[in-house]
C-alpha cells in the first residue's frame, strides 16, 4: 500500500509485518460499535418467553452480536446467534435474535414448569453494515480522530466508510489460539484455553475437520452429527464437541480469538 | 506503556483507561474487515461469496429471514463455511421462500 496509515505492535517492524498480524492499517475497516450494553431476561415461575428490545435509531437493520449466559449460574457465556439452541444445561431453551430498521430484538424461550430465573446477556450493535448509501454520518464529534481508507476524504466520509473513528470503539484482539481436538468414539471432547482476564470477554471460534478444506464458525450444530459450541468463563474459553455417533478416527483443528471487550464481570 | 499509540473515546483519559475501554491501542490488534458487501440475490441452494485470500478467513453472514425487514446473523442456514479456494459457501435451506440479500463481512484475523 503506497498511501495510508499502518501501526504495528511494539517491537514489530511496521513495514514488513503482514497485514494479518498488523495492529492497525487504514486499508481495512474495523467494526465500529454504535451501541453496546447488558441484557437481562427475567422469567417468573412458569414463564416460557421473555423478549428484550433495544432501539438503535439507524433506519436500517444493523449488524449485531449477542452473547449470554448458558444458564443462570453466571459461569458460562455463549455467543448467541439467530435461532440458536442452547446445547447443554438448558432444557428446552431457545433463542431468536434479529435486527430491523428500528430495534435489535432478542427473544428467549423455555419449556413449561420451570422456576423463576434471570439470565444475563450483552449486545453489540455495529454500524458498518454495507448499505448502498454508505455516506450517512451518524455521530458527529467535535473532538477526536478520524482515519479514512486510502483515497477517501476523512472529513467528508460517512461513518460507514471510515477505517477508524474515535467516536466508536472497536473489537480489540487479546489473544489468538490454535487448537486441535481428537475424537474418541462418542465421548464428549472438551478443549480449555486459558485467558486469565478475570472477566467474561467477547470471542469468536472457527473449526475445520482434518479432511475438510472448510472453516466453520461456531456454534455449529447438525442434529445427526452432534454439536460443536464454545463458551467463555472468567478464566477460560471452552470448546465442546458432542458427537452423536462414533466419527471414527477424526480430529478437528480450530482457531479462536478472545477480545479485550468485556461482556460482564 | 512505554511505546505505542492509544486512542480513547472522547472524555476518557487514554493513559489511565483499561484496554477494553479504548477505541484503539497498538498493544492489541484491531479486528479488521478484509471485505464487506452485499451479495447478489441468493436462492435456495448453494451460493458462493468470493474473496481473494489464499486461506480460510473468518466471516459473518447476515440476511433477511422471518418477517420482511428482519436481519438475522446466520447460523440456521444448512451449511456455511469458508474455504481457501477464494470463496465462502452458503447453502440456504430449501425453505428459503424468496431470493435474499446476503450481507457479508470477511475478516483477516482468523486463519486456517
Interface residues (C-beta under 8 A of the other chain):
Chain A: X7 X8 X9 X10 X19 X20 X21 X22 X23 X24 X25 X28 X29 X30 X31 X61 X62 X63 X64 X65 X81 X82 X83 X84 X96 X97 X98 X99 X100 X101 X128 X129 X130 X132 X141 X143 X144 X145 X164 X165 X166 X167 X168 X169 X170 X171 X172 X173 X174 X176 X201 X204 X206 X208 X213 X214 X215 X216 X217 X219 X220 X221 X253 X254 X255 X257 X259 X260 X261 X262
Chain B: X1 X3 X4 X5 X7 X8 X9 X10 X18 X19 X20 X21 X22 X23 X24 X25 X26 X27 X28 X29 X30 X31 X32 X33 X34 X36 X37 X38 X56 X57 X58 X59 X60 X62 X65 X66 X69 X70 X71 X72 X73 X74 X75 X76 X80 X81 X82 X83 X84 X85 X89 X103 X105 X108 X109 X110 X111 X112
